[in-house]
């Protein structure tokens, strides 16, 4: 139960961690950023062997934080609220869906809300500003319990992952009540609510779909969420609490490990080459009344990119340093450069397609999957036995085609070899640029390349995979990459 929602003042010396004000120049887009502390109590859950929820600890106290980015003028609100489960994989809040889609959000007048999802990030918040974040509380209500044997991605003794479920479910309900004093966007009127999660946060989203969104008490006044945006992730369920075994899919009749998210409310799953043959190896699309799903797969890509992990954060490097966060590409410059394909417009189009599907009943476009084949042994250092089929340039076939795939200027590898070989950086890929001579042989000059990039972009727009509003940005971004590689 949410007991209080407190807006935290912003001053020149005290402001939210990972603020988007500088990276996105929010003022120029007519947007404001606010931070709220949500305080309440949450039940800690476990599940029986047949998937039924049981409360193991009732009414554990918590305080978490919300980032709200909204139009300064309520009249410009689109009616869409995108609630992102902030990613905690690097032990600090990562607003990756915002990073990928902020241009669409501010252009359309959507409201964005990011919610902290794990106690693992608390230490970073308090290093950044111990006074501002003193009240944040993810305390483990049963610290005397023995933790899991060996390393566990979800276990950190002082904190309890299981607090999150009631935090999120209660927030979703409050956001539907425009006059609720605990609603951080009260007064904006009726909204359509979309849950988004990147990478690890996608497993939280899966858990919500497979467990909490199905509960009768969470559907009394309609669905818990109107649609789901699963990005850079798969169908696996997040554990219910820090002490639980790995998540299981509570859906009878499905094969074990089936890559399906069955939901009456539409689900968009957008994946890069870092995921499409592993945990994002989706079964396929669905248009049934109780199962609406799309998989969009992007070739010539990786989970992290130069923009999403390096360039976006450049204006707030000092803030990251205060929190003890270091972001880097771990490759050898002699063997390539950080993955630099500009694929953000595809994520923007996917969110727009999800919104149109939920609000207006317009099914999202079907997209071709990246072409794969099973192999008897791993074909690369990822160790996976599913390989993406390659073209003559060494780039993936199939998937959503856009300039990086249709008129490539490099061979794109979804992972990065550490200097000296052997180990790899699994999720941040490498672009191995073509020589200037090869680019000239392929494309002639930069003018012709721009024509080809425009043709590729226009095809993607016609198919619904890029929005017309992003046409010039995509063409210019692709052309600039070609120029930087030596094409004149």
N, C-alpha and C positions, 0 to 999 in steps of 0.2 A: 504494500500500500504506500502510495506517495503521500508524504506528510507535509512537505514544503518544497517550493520551487523558488530559489533565490537568485535574482540577477546580480552578477558580480560586477562592480564598477570597473570601467576601463580608464586608465590614465596613461600618461606618457611613460611612466616607469612600471606600471603594473597592467599587464594585458595577457590575453590567452596564449598558451603555448600552441605552436603551429598555427598562429594567426595567418589568415589569407589576405589581410589588408594590403600588405606590400606585394606578395607574389602575384596577386590578381588585380591590384589597383581597384579595390572594391568601390571606392568613392566615385571614380569616374563612370562606373556602371550603375550608380544609383542604389548601391547595396550597403547594408550595415552588417557588422558582425557583433554578436552578443554571446556572452558566456553565462550559463546558469548552473547552479549546483542543485541537483535533485536529491532530496533526502527522504528516506522512508524505511520500510522493513520489507524483507523478502524471505520467502520460504526457500530452503535448500531441498532439492528433489533428488530422488533416485528412481530407478524403474525396476519392475519385476521382470522375470524371464519372458513374460508375454507382452512386455512393453507398457504396462500400466504405471502411471506416475504415483509415487508415494512421497510424502513429506518426511524428511529425516530430521530437519531442524526448522522449527517455525519461527517466523518473525525476527530474523536476524537484521540488525540495524546496518545501514549503509549511507554513504553520501558519494555520489558520482558526479561527473560533469557532462554538460551538453554544450556543443558549439552550434549556434544558430546564425545562419547567413540568409538574409531576407531582403526583399525590396524595402527601401526607406519609405516609399509611398505604398501603403496597403492597397491602393486602387490598382496597382500594377501587378498584384499577386495573381498568378495563373490558376490557382486552385490546386496545384500539385505540391506535395510535400515529399521530399526524398530524405528518408531517415537512414543514415549510413551507420553500420556497426563498425566503429573505428578499429582498424587492424592493429594487433598488439604483437605481431611476430618478432619485431626487433626491440621489444620492451619499451616502446614509446608509441603514442597515438599516431597512426598513419591514416590520413583521410584520402586514400587512393582513388576512390570513385569520384570524389570532388575534384581531385587533380586531373583526372581524365575527362570530366564532363562539365567543369565549371563554366566554360564558354556557353554551352547550351543552357545551363541553369540561369545565369544572369541575363542572357538574351531573352529567355521566355518568361522570366518573372517567377520562377519556382522558388520555394523555400527549401533550404538545405538544413538538416539537423544531423550532427555527428554525436554519437554517444560512446563514451569510454566503455570498453567491453571486458576488461581483465585487470586484476590487481597488479599484474606484472608491470604496468606502466606507471604505477603510483610513484615509485622511486624517482623516475625521470621527471615527473611533474614537480616533485618537491625539490629536486636539484635545481630545476629551472627557476622556481620562485617559491621558496618554502613558506613565505607568509601568505601568498595568494592561495596556495593549495593546501594549507594546514588542515582544513576541514575534510578533505577527501578521505573517505574511509571504506576500504574493501576488506575489513578485518575478518579473518577466519574465525567463525564462532566455535570451532572445535579444534583448537591448536594442539590439544593433547593427543589427538589421534596420530597413529603412525602413518607416515606417508608411503607412497608407492616405492617398491624396490627398484633401485636404479634410476637413471635419468627419466624424467617425465616432462613433456613439453607444456603440460597444463598445470603442473604442481609447483607452487612456491609457498612454503609453510605459512608466512604471515597472512596470506590472502586466500579468498575463496571464490573460485570461478563461478560456483553455483548461484551466487547472488544475482547474476546477470539476468536470468530468465524473467523474474518478476519485475526487475527494473524496466526491462524493455516492454513486456506485455502491459504493465500498468501505464507506461508512458504512451503507448499506442492508443489506449483507451482514452486517456486524458486529452490527447491531441484531437480527438473527435468531438470534444465538448468545448464549444467556443467560449462559454462563459465560466469555465472552471478556473479558479484562481491558481491552480497548479499547471495550467497550460501555458507554456512559454510563448505561444503564438496566438493567445486569446485575442479576439477582435478581428482576426483575418477572415472569419467566415468558414463556410463548409469547405472541406478539403478532400482530396484523393491522396491516399497515403501509400507510399511505395517503400519497401524495405530493400536496402542494398548492402552487399557484403563482398569485399575483395579478399581472395586467397583464404587465409585461416577464417576470416569473418564469414566466408561463404558456408563454412560448416555450421556456424551459428544459425545462419539463414535456413540451412537444411533442417536443423533441429526445430526451428520455429515452425516450418511447414509441416514436418512429419509428426510433431508432438503437440505443440502448444496451439497452433492455429486450428487444429482439429477439435479441440475441446469445446463442448457445447457452451460453457460459460464464457468463452471468448468469441462467440459468434452471435450473441443475443441481439445486438443491434446491427448486425451485418458482419462482414469478414473483418478479421483482425487487421489485415492489410489488403489493399486492392490489387497489388501485384508485387512481384519479387524480381530483383536484379542480382543475379549470381554472376560474379565476374572473377576471372582468374582462379576458379575453384572447381569443385566437383560436387558430388551428392552425399558425401560422408557426413554423418551427424557429429556435432561437437558433444563431448562428454557433458553429462548433466551437472557434475560437480568435480572438484579437484581430486577426489579420492576414487572416483569411479573408473571402471575399465573403459576401453575404447567404445565410442558410440556405436549403436546399431540402428539399422533402418527399421522403423516400426511400421512395416507395410506387408501384410500377409500376401503370400503367393508370388512375390518377386524373387528371382534368383539372387543368391547371396552375392553382394558386390555389384548388383545391377546399377548402372549409371542412369538413374531416373529420378526426377523430382515430380511427384504426382500431386498436382494442386488444381483446385477448381479456379482459383485466381491465377492469371497468366504468369509464367516464369520465363525470363530471358536469361540464358547462360552465354556469356561471351568469354572466349578463351584464346590464349596465345599458343604458340608452339611449345612453350614450357609446360603446358598442361594437357594439350589435346590428346596425347597418347598415353597419359597416365591417369591422374585422378580426374581429369576432364574428358575422359573417353566416353562421351555421351552415347546413349542408345539411339537417340534420334528425336525428331519433332513429334508433336501430338496436337490434335485438334478435337479431342473429345470434350463433352460438356464438363466432365469432372477431371480432365487432364489436359491442360493447355500449356504447351512448352515449345521453346525454340532454342536451338544451339547455333550460335554464330562463332565461326573459328577464323582466326586471322593468321595467315602465313607471313613469313619474313618478320618474325616478331619474337619477343621474349617477355616474361613476366614483368621484369623491371627494365626500364629504358633510361637513356641519358636524360630525357626530359623528366620522367616521373620520379627518378631517384636522385638526380643531381641538379639539373637546371632549375626546376621548380623551387627548390629549397635555397638557391643561391642568395636571395635577398634576406633570408633569416638564418644564415649560417651561425651568427653569434648566439642566437637563441638555442640552436641545436647544441652548440658547444657547451653552453651553460647546463644543459640537461645531460651532458655526457654522451651525445649521439654523434657518431662518425659515419658518414655515408661515402662509399667509394666503389668504383669499378676495379676489380681485382685482376684485370688482365695485363698482358704485356703489350705495350704500344707497337712493338715490332710485329705482332701477329694480328693486329686489327685495332678497332676503336669500339667504344661502348655502343651497344645497340641504339640506333638513332632513327628508326623508322617512325614516321609521324602517323600513328594509328588512332589518335584520340578522337577524330571525327566519327569513327565507326562506333565507338562507345556512345557518343552523343546520339547517333541515329538509333542505336539499340534502345536507349532509354526513351526516346521519343516514340518508338514503335511499341514499347511496353505500355506507355501512357495511353496511346491511341487504342490499343487493344483493350485495356481495362475500362477506359472512359467511354469509348464510342463503339466498341465491338468490332473494330477493324483488325483482323488477324495480322500479326507481324509477318513480314516476308520470310519465306523459307530460304535458307542459305546453303550452298554446297559445303560439305565437310572437307577438311583437309584430307587428301588421299593417303591412306595408310596401308601397311601390309605387316603380317606377322612374320617374325624371323626366328630362326632356331637359336640364335645367339645375339647379344646386343650389338647394334651397328654403330654405336657411338659411346662416349664415356658416361652417359646418363645411366647405362645399365638396363634400359627398357627393351622389352622384346617386341614392342610395336614400333615400327619405323615409319616416318613420314617419307612418302615417295618424293623424289627430287627431279628437277628439270636439269637442263644442260649446264646451268649456272650453279647448281648445287642448292637451289632454293625449293621450298615445298610447293607441290602441286595442289590444286584445289583450294577450297576455302574462299573467303571473300577477297576478290581481286581489287587492288588499289595500286597507286603508282609504284610503291616499293616492290610489289609482286609482278606487275605487268611490264614495267620498264626499270628493272633493278640497276643499282649502281654499286652493288656489293653482293657477296655471298653472305647470307645471314644464318648465324648459328645461335640456337636458343640458349646456349650456356657459354661460359668463358673458361678457358684453360688458364690455370694459375701459372705464373712464370716458372719455368723449369719443368713443366708438364706434370703428369700424375693426377693431382687433385683438380677439381673444377669448382667454379662458382655456378651453382645449378640454375639460378633463376634470373641472372642478369647476363644477357647474351652479348655476342660479339658480331660486329659488322666487319667483313674483310673486303675493303674497297677495291674496286677494279682500278686498274691503272688509267691515267689520263689518256694514254694511247688507245686502250681498249674501249673507253667511253667514247672517244672520237670515232672509232671504227663502228661502234654499235649505233650511235645516235647522231653523228655528224657534228652538230653544234648545240649550244644551250637553247637556242630558239626552237629547234626541232624537238629537243627533249621536252620542253615546256608544252609543245603541241601534243606530244604523246601522253604526258602526265594529265593534261586537260581531258583527252579522250578517255583515259582510264577512269578519271574522276567522274566524268559525265555518265559512263556506263554504270558506275556504282550508285550514282544518284538515281538513275532510271530504275535500278533494281531495289532501291530503298535502303542501301547500306551506308550512304553518306547523305547528309541533309544539304539541300541547295544553299543554305546560309553558310555552309562551311566550304563551298566550292573553291573560292579564291584562296582561302587559307591553306587548303590541302595542296593545291597546285603550286603555290608559292613555296611552301615548305619543302615539297619534293624537289622543286627546281633549285632551291638554295643548297640542298644536300648535293645535288649533281654538280653545281658550281664549286662547292667546297672540295669536291673530289678531283677537280681539275678540268672539268668540261667548260669550254669557253663558247 
